[in-house]
């Protein structure tokens, strides 16, 4: 009986650890994707015109 309880505890702990690991990997992917998108979006904003009709970057 004690062995079953120890196995259940260890399996539960390992599943929790795996979930945290997968969450960290997902966060890293999203951060990487955002950092790849930022330069092009900033360039689009810089080249677009402001409400007065002048380019923003000048």
Buried (B, 14 or more C-beta within 10 A) or exposed (E): EEEEEEEEEEEEEEEEEEEEEEEEEEEEEEEEEEEEEEEEEEEEEEEEEEEEEEEEEE
